[in-house]
Amino acid sequence: MTINATPLTPALGARIDGIDLTQMTADDQRTVYKLLLKYQVLFFRGQHLSPADQASLAERFGRLHIHPIYPKVEQQPEILILDTALNDLRDNALWHTDVTFIETPPLGSILNAIQVPEYGGDTLWASSSAAYDALSPPIQQLIDGLDAEHDIQLSFPDERFSTTAEAQQQVAKARQDHPPVIHPVVRVHPDTSKKGLFVTPGFTRRIIGLSALESRALLELLFAHSTRPEFSVRWHWQANDVVFWDNRITQHYACNDYHLQRRVMHRATILGDKPKGP
């Protein structure tokens, strides 16, 4: 079969047909990665991945991250579980780029839909490069040389993740092992050289070198600008959908609008490189 890509919006996103991800060849892998660089988020319908299949697929693109807080598949700890029956998932209902609280944030993530609500539970992605390109030249010049602090505590606060003694110990260890890190506000993609905003409400606490008022004002501007509808794509999940996104040049938001329904996702997270600025 021939791999076909159908673009979904001008900014990012393509539906990919003509491939079984459990049978991917080396040529298929190269094609998928080229499409990832072009479209930033790839959507696959009708895939049937076991946790081992998903880990094997993700490992073709790099080493896998093991999350310090979320539960994992027992026999496959590289696969974290996002299950409304197990987790408080409100931290996903804000714009974020995965795991920017480490020195080498992920290259990408692969999300596998195990159980989805009958309605609701969509996920949106936004192109960080489209957002940067749409900024005025004076703002681009201002932010090109700035750095920001990213902090795990922003998305994993005590009031939701330290509700038991065991959870308190887990969260405390995660914070000890992952102190705040500094990344450029504008990241240059290592493979395409595109510039993209690298700040999100999920993990970015402050801009280095600015006053608290200046930092807050500039971050609020960038947060609001980067998630405008024209930079985004929205996906309505079906069971056995798989989505692969470039975490270096996108952010995403999981809608928390499906209460009393269950939603179960498995995620593999592929480690990347240390972000570099312009």
Secondary structure, DSSP 4 states (H G I P E B T S, - for coil): ---EEEE-SSSS-EEEES--GGG--HHHHHHHHHHHHHHSEEEE-S----HHHHHHHHHTSSPBP--SSS-EETTEEEEEEEETTT--GGGGSS-B-TTTTSSS-EEEEEEEEEE--SS---EEEEEHHHHHHTS-HHHHHHHTT-EEEE-GGGTS-HHHH-SSHHHHHHHHHHHHHS--EEEESEEEPTTT--EEE---TTTEEEETTS-HHHHHHHHHHHHHHHT-GGGEEEE---TT-EEEEETTSEEEEE----TTS--EEEEEEEE-------
